[in-house]
């Protein structure tokens, strides 16, 4: 019989590469340099998030110790009429104001990309309102929307149209805020403009040679090529609109007059989610407000994931060829 020699099985233990003293020293040096940011992130981001999550399960006031109440804050929210009203108002703005802002921003970007005299001047004019302080622009627009002395109703009256009560009619309060929001879309316009300028000229010229008119080049080339920018602006717009606060707070506070604590005037038509959340903090229902904040976080997270997932069908990335 022939003798068989069995080779020993190779060791299954992974080989650990030892770090040299120089690499370990470089790692320690890097961590020391970045430690202020790490400490700031842990102290001002992670800790408040964990604290607010714990707070959402408690009944807590500033002058009294917190009491653990479990899911009571969340169940109370489901029975809170103003909570559902604020969520409905915010959803209305997300569904209508965000698409309107994106459409107008893209339209303005296309116009600002035209080669005309004074192009730089027009770009500055369109962008300038976006750097005006929000409080100042809100007060300006409330004067424009004034029912009796406002410029907008005066212009509509000149055309023979009776202007609505923008500030006091619940049916027109949110449309007024949407019009006001168009004042500050300069940042979105600039982002769209940069994307339009990156569209390959060769594609546009080839389409023009093939007989495509201006609108066909816009529809079949420019819009698909800037679709990643549309996705970015859409996600940012949805996140910002779910946190819509300043304009609505100023709007309602002025309408409420001496009763400025009654936010959402007129008749809760401007009671948005962040406004109501702030009102709960203002009344020192801190656990209740923390529960609202985490519900808002979950809603925004779900909307962002849905937009990212659906974007695979309508977003074109040139590098991937799809």
Secondary structure, DSSP 8 states (H G I E B T S, - for coil): ------------S-------HHHHHHHHHHHHHHHHHHHHHIIIIIHHHHHHHHHTTEEEETTEEEEE-TTHHHHHHHT-HHHHHHHHHHHHHHHHHHHHHHHHHHHHHHHHTS--TTHHHHHHHHHHGGGS-HHHHHHHHHHHT-TTT-HHHHHHHHTT-----TTT-HHHHHHHHHHHHGGG-HHHHHHHHHHHHTS-HHHHHHHHHTT--HHHHIIIIIHHHTHHHHHHHHHHHHHHHHT--HHHHHHHHHHHTT-TTSTTTTTTTT--HHHHHHHHHHTT-HHHHHHHHHHHHHHHHHHHHHHHHHHHHH---TTTT-
